[in-house]
Amino acid sequence: MSTQAATADLDAVRRELAENPGGVLESTAAQHGLPLQTVVECLPQEMWARVPGDLFVEVMEDLASWGDVTVIAHTRDIILEVEGPVPPGKLGHGFYNLHGDSPIGGHLRAGNCKAIVFLRRPFMGKESVSVQFFNEEGGSMFKVFVGRDENRALKPDQVERFERLKARLTSKAEAA
């Protein structure tokens, strides 16, 4: 694809997302043959902020203090959702290893994370707030969504934590 055609396609995605930012971004990515990160970054700029993936451990350590969240891994074959607290973790044997009393667990290749996006947008008629982790190809590693209360409203304390973390890390990234 020529640079001009690629730019035109991205412009079409930007227009589509400006009109309807609440769709399934993975579907938009597949429809246009684009990495998910590229599609996320076609959303209106006020909805997202990107920091480098080398802040992975710092983000995960902060998320471990938020309480119950929803972690989603979305591939073309599965949308896996797990609710609970992000457990503490540590680097070892090439992974960020999650350990703790939580339904969320596993071994994450922190070194594969090349970008982290703080995303706040509408989804299915409600506001959605998430921290999304992307690999070198712009594919989704996983996403951590702010939790919801019994009325399905976003937990205000987690939204505040999200905003503080986003502000701190975007300032840190800009200063680097």
PATI-867539 format. One record per residue: x, y, z of N, C-alpha, C in turn; residue number from 1. Coordinates in steps of 0.02 Angstrom, whole numbers. Example, Ala and Ser with C-alpha at 12.3 -4.5 7.8 and 13.67 -1.06 7.14 Angstrom:
% residues 2
nu 660, nv -284, nw 390, cau 615, cav -225, caw 390, cu 660, cv -165, cw 390, i 1
nu 642, nv -112, nw 354, cau 684, cav -53, caw 357, cu 645, cv 2, cw 394, i 2
% end
This chain:
% residues 176
nu 42, nv -58, nw 0, cau 0, cav 0, caw 0, cu 45, cv 62, cw 0, i 1
nu 29, nv 109, nw -43, cau 68, cav 170, caw -46, cu 56, cv 212, cw 17, i 2
nu 101, nv 258, nw 29, cau 94, cav 302, caw 87, cu 31, cv 344, cw 81, i 3
nu 16, nv 366, nw 20, cau -44, cav 405, caw 8, cu -107, cv 364, cw 23, i 4
nu -109, nv 301, nw 0, cau -166, cav 258, caw 13, cu -173, cv 244, cw 88, i 5
nu -116, nv 232, nw 121, cau -118, cav 219, caw 193, cu -145, cv 279, cw 231, i 6
nu -123, nv 339, nw 211, cau -147, cav 400, caw 243, cu -222, cv 409, cw 232, i 7
nu -245, nv 395, nw 171, cau -316, cav 401, caw 156, cu -356, cv 351, cw 197, i 8
nu -331, nv 290, nw 206, cau -366, cav 240, caw 246, cu -369, cv 261, cw 319, i 9
nu -314, nv 288, nw 346, cau -314, cav 312, caw 415, cu -362, cv 371, cw 423, i 10
nu -365, nv 414, nw 373, cau -412, cav 470, caw 376, cu -484, cv 444, cw 378, i 11
nu -499, nv 392, nw 339, cau -566, cav 362, caw 340, cu -581, cv 333, cw 408, i 12
nu -533, nv 299, nw 439, cau -542, cav 271, caw 506, cu -553, cv 328, cw 556, i 13
nu -515, nv 381, nw 552, cau -523, cav 438, caw 597, cu -593, cv 468, cw 591, i 14
nu -617, nv 476, nw 530, cau -685, cav 503, caw 520, cu -737, cv 456, cw 549, i 15
nu -729, nv 391, nw 536, cau -776, cav 341, caw 562, cu -778, cv 343, cw 639, i 16
nu -719, nv 347, nw 670, cau -717, cav 346, caw 743, cu -738, cv 413, cw 774, i 17
nu -729, nv 468, nw 737, cau -753, cav 532, caw 762, cu -830, cv 531, cw 765, i 18
nu -861, nv 499, nw 716, cau -934, cav 493, caw 715, cu -960, cv 443, cw 765, i 19
nu -923, nv 387, nw 774, cau -945, cav 334, caw 819, cu -885, cv 305, cw 856, i 20
nu -863, nv 337, nw 910, cau -805, cav 312, caw 946, cu -821, cv 252, cw 991, i 21
nu -884, nv 232, nw 994, cau -905, cav 180, caw 1040, cu -910, cv 110, cw 1012, i 22
nu -884, nv 98, nw 953, cau -888, cav 32, caw 923, cu -834, cv -15, cw 949, i 23
nu -836, nv -76, nw 923, cau -785, cav -126, caw 941, cu -723, cv -112, cw 899, i 24
nu -671, nv -88, nw 932, cau -611, cav -65, caw 896, cu -576, cv -123, cw 861, i 25
nu -579, nv -182, nw 889, cau -549, cav -241, caw 857, cu -582, cv -255, cw 790, i 26
nu -648, nv -244, nw 785, cau -683, cav -253, caw 721, cu -661, cv -202, cw 670, i 27
nu -653, nv -140, nw 693, cau -630, cav -87, caw 648, cu -559, cv -103, cw 623, i 28
nu -516, nv -127, nw 668, cau -448, cav -145, caw 649, cu -449, cv -200, cw 597, i 29
nu -489, nv -252, nw 608, cau -492, cav -308, caw 561, cu -520, cv -285, cw 494, i 30
nu -572, nv -245, nw 496, cau -604, cav -220, caw 435, cu -555, cv -181, cw 391, i 31
nu -512, nv -143, nw 422, cau -465, cav -101, caw 385, cu -395, cv -131, cw 379, i 32
nu -384, nv -190, nw 407, cau -319, cav -222, caw 404, cu -265, cv -184, cw 441, i 33
nu -284, nv -156, nw 499, cau -238, cav -115, caw 538, cu -226, cv -146, cw 607, i 34
nu -169, nv -133, nw 637, cau -158, cav -154, caw 706, cu -207, cv -116, cw 753, i 35
nu -227, nv -148, nw 806, cau -273, cav -117, caw 854, cu -246, cv -51, cw 880, i 36
nu -182, nv -47, nw 897, cau -154, cav 15, caw 923, cu -163, cv 72, cw 874, i 37
nu -154, nv 59, nw 810, cau -164, cav 111, caw 759, cu -236, cv 136, cw 760, i 38
nu -283, nv 91, nw 767, cau -354, cav 110, caw 769, cu -368, cv 151, cw 832, i 39
nu -343, nv 128, nw 889, cau -352, cav 165, caw 952, cu -326, cv 236, cw 943, i 40
nu -269, nv 244, nw 911, cau -239, cav 309, caw 902, cu -272, cv 350, cw 847, i 41
nu -322, nv 322, nw 814, cau -364, cav 359, caw 767, cu -425, cv 389, cw 802, i 42
nu -437, nv 369, nw 864, cau -491, cav 400, caw 903, cu -474, cv 473, cw 914, i 43
nu -524, nv 514, nw 929, cau -509, cav 584, caw 945, cu -456, cv 588, cw 1000, i 44
nu -407, nv 632, nw 991, cau -349, cav 637, caw 1035, cu -367, cv 646, cw 1109, i 45
nu -422, nv 679, nw 1123, cau -440, cav 690, caw 1193, cu -461, cv 625, cw 1229, i 46
nu -469, nv 571, nw 1193, cau -490, cav 508, caw 1222, cu -432, cv 464, cw 1245, i 47
nu -371, nv 478, nw 1221, cau -316, cav 432, caw 1236, cu -250, cv 469, cw 1247, i 48
nu -206, nv 434, nw 1284, cau -138, cav 457, caw 1294, cu -93, cv 396, cw 1294, i 49
nu -36, nv 401, nw 1260, cau 11, cav 344, caw 1253, cu 74, cv 358, cw 1292, i 50
nu 99, nv 306, nw 1325, cau 164, cav 309, caw 1358, cu 204, cv 249, cw 1334, i 51
nu 270, nv 251, nw 1340, cau 311, cav 195, caw 1317, cu 301, cv 131, cw 1358, i 52
nu 309, nv 75, nw 1325, cau 301, cav 10, caw 1357, cu 352, cv -4, cw 1411, i 53
nu 407, nv 33, nw 1412, cau 456, cav 20, caw 1465, cu 431, cv 44, cw 1533, i 54
nu 372, nv 73, nw 1535, cau 340, cav 91, caw 1599, cu 293, cv 35, cw 1624, i 55
nu 297, nv -23, nw 1592, cau 254, cav -80, caw 1607, cu 251, cv -96, cw 1681, i 56
nu 309, nv -107, nw 1712, cau 311, cav -127, caw 1783, cu 280, cv -72, cw 1826, i 57
nu 296, nv -10, nw 1812, cau 269, cav 45, caw 1852, cu 193, cv 47, cw 1848, i 58
nu 166, nv 36, nw 1788, cau 93, cav 35, caw 1780, cu 63, cv -24, cw 1817, i 59
nu 92, nv -83, nw 1809, cau 65, cav -142, caw 1842, cu 68, cv -135, cw 1918, i 60
nu 121, nv -106, nw 1944, cau 125, cav -96, caw 2017, cu 70, cv -49, cw 2041, i 61
nu 55, nv 2, nw 2002, cau 2, cav 47, caw 2021, cu -66, cv 12, cw 2017, i 62
nu -78, nv -25, nw 1963, cau -141, cav -60, caw 1955, cu -155, cv -109, cw 2012, i 63
nu -102, nv -136, nw 2042, cau -110, cav -184, caw 2097, cu -142, cv -152, cw 2159, i 64
nu -146, nv -86, nw 2161, cau -176, cav -53, caw 2218, cu -247, cv -28, cw 2205, i 65
nu -275, nv -42, nw 2147, cau -340, cav -14, caw 2128, cu -400, cv -52, cw 2155, i 66
nu -392, nv -115, nw 2174, cau -450, cav -155, caw 2192, cu -475, cv -193, cw 2131, i 67
nu -538, nv -214, nw 2134, cau -566, cav -255, caw 2081, cu -573, cv -217, cw 2015, i 68
nu -544, nv -244, nw 1963, cau -546, cav -218, caw 1895, cu -567, cv -275, cw 1849, i 69
nu -573, nv -261, nw 1786, cau -586, cav -313, caw 1736, cu -527, cv -315, cw 1688, i 70
nu -496, nv -373, nw 1682, cau -442, cav -383, caw 1635, cu -470, cv -421, cw 1575, i 71
nu -456, nv -395, nw 1516, cau -483, cav -426, caw 1455, cu -425, cv -441, cw 1407, i 72
nu -425, nv -501, nw 1381, cau -381, cav -521, caw 1326, cu -428, cv -535, cw 1268, i 73
nu -421, nv -497, nw 1214, cau -465, cav -501, caw 1156, cu -424, cv -519, cw 1095, i 74
nu -435, nv -579, nw 1069, cau -404, cav -601, caw 1007, cu -459, cv -615, cw 957, i 75
nu -442, nv -636, nw 898, cau -495, cav -652, caw 849, cu -533, cv -715, cw 870, i 76
nu -505, nv -753, nw 916, cau -536, cav -816, caw 936, cu -570, cv -815, cw 1004, i 77
nu -556, nv -764, nw 1045, cau -583, cav -764, caw 1113, cu -584, cv -694, cw 1141, i 78
nu -634, nv -680, nw 1181, cau -634, cav -621, caw 1224, cu -639, cv -648, cw 1294, i 79
nu -583, nv -647, nw 1329, cau -579, cav -675, caw 1396, cu -581, cv -617, cw 1446, i 80
nu -628, nv -619, nw 1492, cau -636, cav -568, caw 1543, cu -628, cv -599, cw 1611, i 81
nu -588, nv -567, nw 1653, cau -578, cav -591, caw 1722, cu -583, cv -530, cw 1768, i 82
nu -626, nv -536, nw 1819, cau -634, cav -482, caw 1867, cu -599, cv -500, cw 1932, i 83
nu -567, nv -451, nw 1961, cau -533, cav -459, caw 2025, cu -477, cv -408, cw 2030, i 84
nu -441, nv -411, nw 2085, cau -385, cav -364, caw 2093, cu -324, cv -389, cw 2053, i 85
nu -288, nv -342, nw 2024, cau -224, cav -360, caw 1992, cu -176, cv -377, cw 2049, i 86
nu -149, nv -438, nw 2050, cau -104, cav -456, caw 2105, cu -35, cv -424, cw 2095, i 87
nu 2, nv -420, nw 2149, cau 71, cav -396, caw 2142, cu 111, cv -443, cw 2098, i 88
nu 163, nv -416, nw 2068, cau 205, cav -457, caw 2025, cu 277, cv -436, cw 2030, i 89
nu 319, nv -477, nw 1998, cau 390, cav -459, caw 1994, cu 420, cv -491, cw 1932, i 90
nu 473, nv -460, nw 1909, cau 508, cav -484, caw 1850, cu 549, cv -546, cw 1868, i 91
nu 548, nv -595, nw 1823, cau 589, cav -654, caw 1831, cu 581, cv -701, cw 1772, i 92
nu 637, nv -730, nw 1749, cau 636, cav -779, caw 1694, cu 603, cv -751, cw 1631, i 93
nu 612, nv -687, nw 1618, cau 586, cav -657, caw 1557, cu 512, cv -637, cw 1560, i 94
nu 482, nv -643, nw 1619, cau 411, cav -626, caw 1626, cu 400, cv -579, cw 1685, i 95
nu 343, nv -546, nw 1685, cau 318, cav -512, caw 1744, cu 268, cv -561, cw 1774, i 96
nu 286, nv -591, nw 1829, cau 248, cav -646, caw 1859, cu 200, cv -619, cw 1911, i 97
nu 135, nv -632, nw 1901, cau 84, cav -609, caw 1947, cu 74, cv -663, cw 2001, i 98
nu 76, nv -642, nw 2064, cau 68, cav -688, caw 2120, cu 21, cv -657, cw 2170, i 99
nu -28, nv -695, nw 2191, cau -72, cav -669, caw 2243, cu -138, cv -706, cw 2242, i 100
nu -179, nv -687, nw 2290, cau -245, cav -718, caw 2297, cu -295, cv -680, cw 2255, i 101
nu -296, nv -695, nw 2191, cau -340, cav -661, caw 2143, cu -355, cv -709, cw 2086, i 102
nu -414, nv -702, nw 2056, cau -427, cav -743, caw 1996, cu -383, cv -722, cw 1937, i 103
nu -352, nv -663, nw 1944, cau -307, cav -639, caw 1892, cu -237, cv -664, cw 1909, i 104
nu -206, nv -698, nw 1863, cau -139, cav -723, caw 1875, cu -107, cv -739, cw 1808, i 105
nu -43, nv -754, nw 1811, cau -8, cav -775, caw 1751, cu 61, cv -745, cw 1745, i 106
nu 88, nv -751, nw 1685, cau 156, cav -731, caw 1671, cu 154, cv -689, cw 1607, i 107
nu 172, nv -625, nw 1614, cau 166, cav -577, caw 1560, cu 235, cv -559, cw 1533, i 108
nu 243, nv -559, nw 1469, cau 307, cav -540, caw 1438, cu 313, cv -464, cw 1437, i 109
nu 335, nv -437, nw 1492, cau 340, cav -364, caw 1499, cu 383, cv -333, cw 1444, i 110
nu 436, nv -368, nw 1424, cau 481, cav -342, caw 1373, cu 449, cv -336, cw 1305, i 111
nu 393, nv -371, nw 1294, cau 358, cav -366, caw 1230, cu 312, cv -305, cw 1227, i 112
nu 301, nv -272, nw 1283, cau 257, cav -214, caw 1285, cu 295, cv -153, cw 1257, i 113
nu 270, nv -126, nw 1203, cau 302, cav -69, caw 1171, cu 264, cv -4, cw 1180, i 114
nu 200, nv -9, nw 1200, cau 160, cav 52, caw 1212, cu 104, cv 35, cw 1261, i 115
nu 87, nv 85, nw 1301, cau 31, cav 80, caw 1348, cu -13, cv 140, cw 1334, i 116
nu -77, nv 126, nw 1324, cau -124, cav 180, caw 1307, cu -176, cv 185, cw 1362, i 117
nu -185, nv 247, nw 1387, cau -239, cav 262, caw 1434, cu -297, cv 285, cw 1392, i 118
nu -353, nv 249, nw 1395, cau -409, cav 260, caw 1350, cu -473, cv 273, cw 1388, i 119
nu -507, nv 327, nw 1369, cau -571, cav 344, caw 1400, cu -618, cv 362, cw 1343, i 120
nu -669, nv 319, nw 1333, cau -714, cav 330, caw 1277, cu -782, cv 298, cw 1291, i 121
nu -832, nv 314, nw 1251, cau -896, cav 280, caw 1259, cu -892, cv 209, cw 1231, i 122
nu -930, nv 164, nw 1261, cau -935, cav 96, caw 1234, cu -1001, cv 66, cw 1256, i 123
nu -1042, nv 46, nw 1208, cau -1107, cav 17, caw 1221, cu -1150, cv 62, cw 1266, i 124
nu -1148, nv 127, nw 1252, cau -1190, cav 175, caw 1287, cu -1164, cv 196, cw 1356, i 125
nu -1106, nv 173, nw 1376, cau -1078, cav 192, caw 1440, cu -1006, cv 215, cw 1431, i 126
nu -983, nv 256, nw 1478, cau -913, cav 275, caw 1476, cu -870, cv 215, cw 1494, i 127
nu -814, nv 207, nw 1460, cau -767, cav 153, caw 1472, cu -699, cv 184, cw 1485, i 128
nu -664, nv 158, nw 1536, cau -598, cav 184, caw 1554, cu -551, cv 125, cw 1561, i 129
nu -496, nv 126, nw 1523, cau -452, cav 68, caw 1524, cu -379, cv 87, cw 1514, i 130
nu -336, nv 42, nw 1534, cau -264, cav 46, caw 1520, cu -250, cv -13, cw 1474, i 131
nu -224, nv 2, nw 1415, cau -214, cav -50, caw 1364, cu -140, cv -58, cw 1348, i 132
nu -119, nv -121, nw 1343, cau -49, cav -138, caw 1333, cu -41, cv -166, cw 1262, i 133
nu 8, nv -139, nw 1224, cau 17, cav -159, caw 1155, cu 88, cv -184, cw 1143, i 134
nu 92, nv -234, nw 1098, cau 158, cav -262, caw 1080, cu 188, cv -223, cw 1021, i 135
nu 246, nv -247, nw 998, cau 283, cav -212, caw 946, cu 244, cv -205, cw 881, i 136
nu 200, nv -252, nw 866, cau 160, cav -249, caw 805, cu 97, cv -206, cw 812, i 137
nu 87, nv -179, nw 872, cau 26, cav -140, caw 884, cu -33, cv -183, cw 903, i 138
nu -20, nv -247, nw 917, cau -73, cav -292, caw 938, cu -85, cv -287, cw 1013, i 139
nu -145, nv -303, nw 1033, cau -162, cav -299, caw 1104, cu -132, cv -357, cw 1143, i 140
nu -97, nv -341, nw 1197, cau -75, cav -392, caw 1243, cu -132, cv -408, cw 1291, i 141
nu -159, nv -356, nw 1323, cau -217, cav -361, caw 1367, cu -238, cv -291, cw 1386, i 142
nu -296, nv -286, nw 1418, cau -324, cav -221, caw 1438, cu -348, cv -228, cw 1511, i 143
nu -341, nv -174, nw 1548, cau -366, cav -172, caw 1616, cu -418, cv -115, cw 1620, i 144
nu -479, nv -134, nw 1636, cau -535, cav -86, caw 1638, cu -551, cv -67, cw 1710, i 145
nu -564, nv -3, nw 1720, cau -588, cav 21, caw 1784, cu -651, cv -19, cw 1802, i 146
nu -656, nv -37, nw 1866, cau -713, cav -76, caw 1888, cu -777, cv -36, cw 1891, i 147
nu -831, nv -73, nw 1899, cau -898, cav -42, caw 1904, cu -930, cv -64, cw 1970, i 148
nu -973, nv -20, nw 1996, cau -1007, cav -36, caw 2058, cu -1070, cv -78, cw 2043, i 149
nu -1111, nv -89, nw 2095, cau -1171, cav -130, caw 2088, cu -1222, cv -100, cw 2040, i 150
nu -1218, nv -35, nw 2027, cau -1262, cav -1, caw 1979, cu -1231, cv 5, cw 1910, i 151
nu -1174, nv -28, nw 1900, cau -1137, cav -28, caw 1836, cu -1106, cv 39, cw 1820, i 152
nu -1099, nv 82, nw 1871, cau -1064, cav 146, caw 1863, cu -990, cv 135, cw 1876, i 153
nu -948, nv 174, nw 1842, cau -876, cav 170, caw 1853, cu -861, cv 187, cw 1926, i 154
nu -813, nv 152, nw 1954, cau -792, cav 166, caw 2023, cu -753, cv 231, cw 2023, i 155
nu -779, nv 283, nw 2057, cau -747, cav 349, caw 2055, cu -675, cv 349, cw 2079, i 156
nu -660, nv 310, nw 2131, cau -591, cav 309, caw 2157, cu -543, cv 281, cw 2105, i 157
nu -566, nv 232, nw 2065, cau -523, cav 204, caw 2013, cu -515, cv 252, cw 1954, i 158
nu -567, nv 288, nw 1938, cau -562, cav 339, caw 1885, cu -511, cv 391, cw 1906, i 159
nu -513, nv 411, nw 1969, cau -464, cav 459, caw 1995, cu -393, cv 431, cw 1991, i 160
nu -384, nv 368, nw 2009, cau -318, cav 336, caw 2006, cu -294, cv 333, cw 1934, i 161
nu -340, nv 316, nw 1888, cau -325, cav 314, caw 1816, cu -298, cv 382, cw 1793, i 162
nu -334, nv 436, nw 1810, cau -315, cav 503, caw 1789, cu -248, cv 524, cw 1819, i 163
nu -237, nv 508, nw 1882, cau -174, cav 525, caw 1914, cu -115, cv 488, cw 1882, i 164
nu -124, nv 423, nw 1870, cau -71, cav 383, caw 1839, cu -57, cv 408, cw 1769, i 165
nu -110, nv 420, nw 1731, cau -102, cav 446, caw 1662, cu -63, cv 512, cw 1663, i 166
nu -82, nv 558, nw 1707, cau -49, cav 623, caw 1710, cu 24, cv 616, cw 1730, i 167
nu 37, nv 575, nw 1780, cau 106, cav 566, caw 1804, cu 150, cv 536, cw 1750, i 168
nu 124, nv 483, nw 1716, cau 166, cav 448, caw 1668, cu 173, cv 485, cw 1601, i 169
nu 121, nv 522, nw 1581, cau 129, cav 561, caw 1520, cu 178, cv 618, cw 1532, i 170
nu 177, nv 648, nw 1591, cau 227, cav 699, caw 1608, cu 297, cv 669, cw 1609, i 171
nu 303, nv 611, nw 1639, cau 368, cav 577, caw 1642, cu 393, cv 560, cw 1572, i 172
nu 349, nv 536, nw 1528, cau 368, cav 518, caw 1460, cu 389, cv 580, cw 1420, i 173
nu 353, nv 635, nw 1430, cau 369, cav 697, caw 1395, cu 436, cv 725, cw 1417, i 174
nu 452, nv 715, nw 1481, cau 515, cav 741, caw 1508, cu 576, cv 700, cw 1486, i 175
nu 563, nv 638, nw 1466, cau 619, cav 592, caw 1448, cu 648, cv 609, cw 1380, i 176
% end
